[in-house]
């Protein structure tokens, strides 16, 4: 795990897309997917005070800061868009009443993303109607996901999978091991792997589960990072939305442009593993 204040994709907020890709290639990075997904396990985006806490935004404490509030908001949005599509992203806004409350929210997000004290995945999931993002003015990134569930010796009692996560024919790969802890909660261990390792792992694919393919749309609404899935295999046509939260008590502000059909957070039949089961 590497720590960083600024990551490579932040450059994208300050140059054109053409120049950004050119700069990456000069560093031997073939596609923005690798700059975003390969080097960073998790991302926390701290919103500028100019977006929701304007009374606290000032250049007085930093002589190098020259942006007025309008420019700061525009760069904040461009920076967030550069990270949109990362598997583990948290957005910390200005709804916490003070800078201390904002920092504490950032610390809670960091603890969750780093698996402190336990590497838990806590999600809320909903079956929804199909969403046409192309007709909405909502910034979003579409990810092609392919998952293979595995039968591995010594891993009885765990759900193991490998995942391909990519865009425009470029992908990164992860191995994940999950154990059920409580309804809606899984202990999750995840590590990046190479494309070669991904191919090797698929030889251990569980014959009772199909390779799961889905089109995942990542977007932010009210400083919440949502993922909308269209299943292409398993249960083709099923559409769901999910969000990682700090706890099951966390309040979720669902986007108004999504029609919720059912809350399936506690229904294991709607886990990706169950959806992949051969009928």
TIMI-369968 format. One record per residue (C-alpha): residue number from 1; residue in one letter; chain; x, y, z. Coordinates in Angstrom, 2 decimals, always signed. Layout:
TIMI-369968
tivo / votor / margu / px / py / pz
NUM / A / A / X / Y / Z $
...
END
This chain:
TIMI-369968
tivo / votor / margu / px / py / pz
1 / X / A / +0.00 / +0.00 / +0.00 $
2 / X / A / +1.45 / +3.35 / -1.03 $
3 / X / A / +0.39 / +6.65 / +0.49 $
4 / X / A / +0.11 / +9.81 / -1.57 $
5 / X / A / -1.29 / +13.30 / -1.31 $
6 / X / A / -1.52 / +13.71 / -5.07 $
7 / X / A / -1.87 / +10.86 / -7.54 $
8 / X / A / -1.10 / +10.74 / -11.24 $
9 / X / A / -4.75 / +11.16 / -12.35 $
10 / X / A / -4.88 / +14.56 / -10.59 $
11 / X / A / -2.89 / +15.90 / -13.55 $
12 / X / A / -5.99 / +15.30 / -15.65 $
13 / X / A / -7.74 / +18.24 / -13.93 $
14 / X / A / -5.19 / +20.74 / -15.24 $
15 / X / A / -4.46 / +19.68 / -18.82 $
16 / X / A / -6.40 / +18.54 / -21.86 $
17 / X / A / -7.23 / +14.87 / -22.28 $
18 / X / A / -4.82 / +14.67 / -25.21 $
19 / X / A / -1.94 / +16.11 / -23.18 $
20 / X / A / -2.75 / +13.91 / -20.20 $
21 / X / A / -2.53 / +10.73 / -22.27 $
22 / X / A / +0.66 / +12.01 / -23.87 $
23 / X / A / +2.23 / +12.61 / -20.46 $
24 / X / A / +1.26 / +9.12 / -19.30 $
25 / X / A / +2.80 / +7.52 / -22.37 $
26 / X / A / +6.02 / +9.44 / -21.73 $
27 / X / A / +6.09 / +7.67 / -18.35 $
28 / X / A / +5.42 / +4.28 / -19.91 $
29 / X / A / +1.73 / +4.18 / -18.93 $
30 / X / A / -0.28 / +2.97 / -21.91 $
31 / X / A / -3.76 / +4.04 / -20.78 $
32 / X / A / -5.40 / +6.17 / -18.02 $
33 / X / A / -6.94 / +2.98 / -16.56 $
34 / X / A / -3.50 / +1.91 / -15.33 $
35 / X / A / -2.71 / +5.29 / -13.79 $
36 / X / A / -6.01 / +5.28 / -11.91 $
37 / X / A / -6.45 / +1.64 / -10.90 $
38 / X / A / -3.04 / -0.02 / -10.74 $
39 / X / A / -1.11 / +2.20 / -8.34 $
40 / X / A / -3.73 / +3.15 / -5.75 $
41 / X / A / -5.64 / +0.73 / -3.51 $
42 / X / A / -8.12 / +3.38 / -2.40 $
43 / X / A / -8.89 / +7.05 / -3.02 $
44 / X / A / -10.35 / +9.69 / -0.70 $
45 / X / A / -11.47 / +12.88 / -2.41 $
46 / X / A / -11.78 / +15.82 / +0.01 $
47 / X / A / -14.12 / +18.41 / -1.49 $
48 / X / A / -12.95 / +22.02 / -1.63 $
49 / X / A / -14.48 / +24.34 / +0.96 $
50 / X / A / -15.60 / +26.44 / -2.01 $
51 / X / A / -18.29 / +23.80 / -2.60 $
52 / X / A / -20.71 / +23.99 / +0.31 $
53 / X / A / -18.59 / +25.84 / +2.87 $
54 / X / A / -17.81 / +29.00 / +0.93 $
55 / X / A / -17.54 / +31.12 / +4.07 $
56 / X / A / -14.43 / +29.14 / +5.00 $
57 / X / A / -12.75 / +29.31 / +1.60 $
58 / X / A / -9.80 / +31.70 / +1.50 $
59 / X / A / -6.40 / +32.16 / -0.10 $
60 / X / A / -4.95 / +33.86 / +3.00 $
61 / X / A / -3.53 / +30.69 / +4.56 $
62 / X / A / -1.78 / +29.54 / +1.38 $
63 / X / A / +0.22 / +32.01 / -0.70 $
64 / X / A / +0.42 / +29.49 / -3.55 $
65 / X / A / -3.35 / +29.27 / -3.87 $
66 / X / A / -4.69 / +31.70 / -6.47 $
67 / X / A / -8.05 / +30.14 / -7.39 $
68 / X / A / -11.24 / +32.05 / -6.76 $
69 / X / A / -14.22 / +29.96 / -5.50 $
70 / X / A / -15.61 / +29.40 / -9.01 $
71 / X / A / -12.29 / +28.13 / -10.34 $
72 / X / A / -11.76 / +26.01 / -7.21 $
73 / X / A / -15.14 / +24.32 / -7.70 $
74 / X / A / -14.39 / +23.62 / -11.37 $
75 / X / A / -10.99 / +22.07 / -10.56 $
76 / X / A / -12.48 / +20.07 / -7.72 $
77 / X / A / -15.01 / +18.52 / -10.10 $
78 / X / A / -12.37 / +17.80 / -12.74 $
79 / X / A / -10.17 / +16.13 / -10.13 $
80 / X / A / -13.04 / +13.95 / -8.93 $
81 / X / A / -13.84 / +12.96 / -12.52 $
82 / X / A / -10.24 / +11.84 / -12.98 $
83 / X / A / -10.76 / +9.23 / -10.25 $
84 / X / A / -14.30 / +8.21 / -11.19 $
85 / X / A / -14.24 / +4.51 / -12.01 $
86 / X / A / -11.79 / +3.51 / -9.30 $
87 / X / A / -12.96 / +0.43 / -7.39 $
88 / X / A / -12.62 / +2.07 / -3.97 $
89 / X / A / -13.42 / +5.78 / -3.87 $
90 / X / A / -14.80 / +7.89 / -1.02 $
91 / X / A / -15.95 / +11.49 / -1.38 $
92 / X / A / -15.85 / +13.72 / +1.71 $
93 / X / A / -17.98 / +16.85 / +1.35 $
94 / X / A / -18.71 / +19.79 / +3.61 $
95 / X / A / -21.82 / +18.66 / +5.46 $
96 / X / A / -20.10 / +17.91 / +8.77 $
97 / X / A / -20.38 / +21.35 / +10.38 $
98 / X / A / -16.68 / +21.98 / +10.94 $
99 / X / A / -13.23 / +21.21 / +9.59 $
100 / X / A / -12.78 / +18.78 / +12.48 $
101 / X / A / -15.98 / +16.94 / +11.52 $
102 / X / A / -14.80 / +16.76 / +7.92 $
103 / X / A / -11.41 / +15.35 / +8.96 $
104 / X / A / -13.11 / +12.78 / +11.19 $
105 / X / A / -15.29 / +11.72 / +8.24 $
106 / X / A / -12.15 / +11.35 / +6.14 $
107 / X / A / -10.56 / +9.25 / +8.87 $
108 / X / A / -13.63 / +6.98 / +9.04 $
109 / X / A / -13.47 / +6.52 / +5.28 $
110 / X / A / -9.74 / +5.74 / +5.47 $
111 / X / A / -10.31 / +3.15 / +8.19 $
112 / X / A / -13.04 / +1.47 / +6.13 $
113 / X / A / -10.99 / +1.48 / +2.94 $
114 / X / A / -7.88 / +0.19 / +4.72 $
115 / X / A / -9.75 / -2.51 / +6.63 $
116 / X / A / -9.19 / -1.15 / +10.14 $
117 / X / A / -9.87 / -2.87 / +12.51 $
118 / X / A / -11.19 / -5.58 / +10.13 $
119 / X / A / -11.31 / -5.68 / +6.32 $
120 / X / A / -15.10 / -5.52 / +6.04 $
121 / X / A / -17.16 / -4.90 / +2.95 $
122 / X / A / -20.46 / -3.35 / +4.03 $
123 / X / A / -22.81 / -2.58 / +1.17 $
124 / X / A / -26.37 / -1.58 / +0.53 $
125 / X / A / -27.88 / -3.04 / -2.63 $
126 / X / A / -31.09 / -2.31 / -4.51 $
127 / X / A / -32.83 / -3.76 / -7.54 $
128 / X / A / -33.68 / -0.85 / -9.83 $
129 / X / A / -35.20 / -0.03 / -13.17 $
130 / X / A / -32.84 / +0.48 / -16.08 $
131 / X / A / -31.16 / +3.89 / -16.09 $
132 / X / A / -30.22 / +5.68 / -19.32 $
133 / X / A / -27.16 / +7.63 / -18.20 $
134 / X / A / -26.59 / +8.97 / -21.70 $
135 / X / A / -29.75 / +11.06 / -21.34 $
136 / X / A / -28.74 / +12.43 / -17.92 $
137 / X / A / -26.30 / +15.23 / -17.19 $
138 / X / A / -24.62 / +13.05 / -14.56 $
139 / X / A / -20.86 / +12.56 / -14.94 $
140 / X / A / -20.21 / +8.83 / -15.03 $
141 / X / A / -17.71 / +6.20 / -16.11 $
142 / X / A / -18.65 / +2.80 / -17.54 $
143 / X / A / -16.52 / -0.17 / -16.51 $
144 / X / A / -16.47 / -3.62 / -18.12 $
145 / X / A / -16.39 / -6.22 / -15.35 $
146 / X / A / -15.70 / -9.94 / -15.69 $
147 / X / A / -15.69 / -12.17 / -12.59 $
148 / X / A / -14.81 / -15.84 / -12.19 $
149 / X / A / -15.72 / -17.69 / -8.99 $
150 / X / A / -13.17 / -20.28 / -7.92 $
151 / X / A / -12.87 / -23.58 / -6.13 $
152 / X / A / -9.50 / -23.43 / -4.38 $
153 / X / A / -8.00 / -26.06 / -2.06 $
154 / X / A / -7.81 / -24.86 / +1.54 $
155 / X / A / -10.37 / -22.11 / +0.98 $
156 / X / A / -13.49 / -24.01 / +2.05 $
157 / X / A / -15.92 / -21.62 / +3.72 $
158 / X / A / -14.69 / -18.68 / +1.66 $
159 / X / A / -15.94 / -17.22 / -1.59 $
160 / X / A / -12.98 / -16.64 / -3.89 $
161 / X / A / -13.02 / -14.85 / -7.20 $
162 / X / A / -10.84 / -13.07 / -9.73 $
163 / X / A / -12.02 / -9.92 / -11.45 $
164 / X / A / -11.12 / -8.04 / -14.59 $
165 / X / A / -11.92 / -4.31 / -14.35 $
166 / X / A / -11.39 / -2.20 / -17.44 $
167 / X / A / -12.23 / +0.29 / -20.14 $
168 / X / A / -11.48 / +0.54 / -23.85 $
169 / X / A / -9.82 / -2.88 / -23.86 $
170 / X / A / -7.45 / -2.08 / -20.98 $
171 / X / A / -7.93 / -3.72 / -17.58 $
172 / X / A / -6.51 / -4.36 / -14.15 $
173 / X / A / -7.03 / -7.59 / -12.19 $
174 / X / A / -7.75 / -8.53 / -8.59 $
175 / X / A / -8.09 / -11.65 / -6.48 $
176 / X / A / -10.69 / -11.45 / -3.70 $
177 / X / A / -11.52 / -13.76 / -0.82 $
178 / X / A / -14.74 / -13.14 / +1.12 $
179 / X / A / -16.24 / -14.65 / +4.27 $
180 / X / A / -19.79 / -14.01 / +5.44 $
181 / X / A / -19.81 / -12.11 / +8.76 $
182 / X / A / -23.39 / -10.85 / +9.14 $
183 / X / A / -26.31 / -9.96 / +6.86 $
184 / X / A / -24.99 / -7.30 / +4.50 $
185 / X / A / -21.40 / -7.65 / +5.76 $
186 / X / A / -18.46 / -9.63 / +4.40 $
187 / X / A / -14.88 / -9.92 / +5.53 $
188 / X / A / -12.96 / -9.12 / +2.36 $
189 / X / A / -9.30 / -9.63 / +1.48 $
190 / X / A / -8.29 / -8.23 / -1.89 $
191 / X / A / -5.04 / -8.01 / -3.80 $
192 / X / A / -4.02 / -6.92 / -7.26 $
193 / X / A / -2.74 / -9.62 / -9.59 $
194 / X / A / -1.25 / -9.74 / -13.06 $
195 / X / A / -3.13 / -10.61 / -16.22 $
196 / X / A / -1.18 / -13.88 / -16.32 $
197 / X / A / -2.25 / -14.75 / -12.76 $
198 / X / A / -5.84 / -13.91 / -13.67 $
199 / X / A / -5.70 / -16.38 / -16.56 $
200 / X / A / -4.14 / -19.05 / -14.34 $
201 / X / A / -6.81 / -18.63 / -11.66 $
202 / X / A / -9.63 / -19.07 / -14.18 $
203 / X / A / -8.51 / -22.71 / -14.53 $
204 / X / A / -9.98 / -23.23 / -11.05 $
205 / X / A / -13.37 / -21.80 / -11.99 $
206 / X / A / -16.31 / -23.23 / -10.07 $
207 / X / A / -18.28 / -25.28 / -12.63 $
208 / X / A / -21.50 / -24.43 / -10.79 $
209 / X / A / -21.08 / -20.74 / -11.56 $
210 / X / A / -20.96 / -18.97 / -14.90 $
211 / X / A / -18.34 / -16.31 / -15.65 $
212 / X / A / -20.15 / -13.17 / -14.53 $
213 / X / A / -20.11 / -10.24 / -16.91 $
214 / X / A / -21.63 / -6.90 / -16.09 $
215 / X / A / -21.48 / -3.31 / -17.27 $
216 / X / A / -20.85 / -1.14 / -14.22 $
217 / X / A / -21.57 / +2.60 / -14.24 $
218 / X / A / -19.80 / +4.58 / -11.51 $
219 / X / A / -21.15 / +7.97 / -10.49 $
220 / X / A / -21.34 / +10.38 / -7.56 $
221 / X / A / -24.55 / +11.79 / -6.16 $
222 / X / A / -24.54 / +14.09 / -3.12 $
223 / X / A / -20.95 / +13.06 / -2.35 $
224 / X / A / -21.87 / +9.36 / -2.37 $
225 / X / A / -20.12 / +6.91 / -4.69 $
226 / X / A / -22.66 / +4.63 / -6.38 $
227 / X / A / -22.18 / +1.72 / -8.76 $
228 / X / A / -24.97 / +0.75 / -11.13 $
229 / X / A / -24.76 / -2.74 / -12.64 $
230 / X / A / -26.31 / -4.18 / -15.78 $
231 / X / A / -25.84 / -7.93 / -15.71 $
232 / X / A / -24.91 / -9.44 / -19.06 $
233 / X / A / -24.67 / -13.01 / -17.76 $
234 / X / A / -26.03 / -14.87 / -14.73 $
235 / X / A / -29.36 / -13.07 / -14.85 $
236 / X / A / -29.15 / -11.03 / -18.06 $
237 / X / A / -31.20 / -7.86 / -17.88 $
238 / X / A / -31.05 / -7.53 / -14.08 $
239 / X / A / -30.11 / -4.00 / -13.03 $
240 / X / A / -28.94 / -3.12 / -9.54 $
241 / X / A / -27.33 / -0.25 / -7.67 $
242 / X / A / -24.94 / -0.59 / -4.74 $
243 / X / A / -22.92 / +1.60 / -2.41 $
244 / X / A / -20.24 / +0.85 / +0.18 $
245 / X / A / -21.02 / +2.35 / +3.59 $
246 / X / A / -19.33 / +2.67 / +6.98 $
247 / X / A / -22.03 / +0.61 / +8.70 $
248 / X / A / -25.52 / -0.73 / +8.07 $
249 / X / A / -26.78 / +2.24 / +10.09 $
250 / X / A / -25.33 / +4.67 / +7.56 $
251 / X / A / -27.93 / +6.82 / +5.85 $
252 / X / A / -27.99 / +6.61 / +2.05 $
253 / X / A / -29.45 / +9.45 / +0.00 $
254 / X / A / -30.66 / +7.60 / -3.09 $
255 / X / A / -30.57 / +9.52 / -6.40 $
256 / X / A / -34.02 / +10.66 / -7.58 $
257 / X / A / -33.38 / +9.53 / -11.17 $
258 / X / A / -33.18 / +5.88 / -10.05 $
259 / X / A / -36.41 / +3.92 / -9.52 $
260 / X / A / -35.94 / +1.49 / -6.65 $
261 / X / A / -37.82 / -1.81 / -6.97 $
262 / X / A / -36.50 / -3.60 / -3.88 $
263 / X / A / -33.92 / -3.25 / -1.13 $
264 / X / A / -31.96 / -6.51 / -1.37 $
265 / X / A / -29.15 / -5.64 / +1.03 $
266 / X / A / -29.91 / -8.65 / +3.22 $
267 / X / A / -31.00 / -11.01 / +0.45 $
268 / X / A / -28.04 / -13.23 / -0.41 $
269 / X / A / -29.86 / -14.37 / -3.54 $
270 / X / A / -28.83 / -11.02 / -5.01 $
271 / X / A / -25.15 / -11.32 / -4.20 $
272 / X / A / -22.97 / -11.53 / -7.31 $
273 / X / A / -21.92 / -15.04 / -6.29 $
274 / X / A / -25.54 / -16.21 / -6.18 $
275 / X / A / -26.37 / -14.47 / -9.45 $
276 / X / A / -23.54 / -16.41 / -11.09 $
277 / X / A / -24.97 / -19.79 / -10.05 $
278 / X / A / -25.92 / -22.14 / -12.83 $
279 / X / A / -29.71 / -22.51 / -12.82 $
END
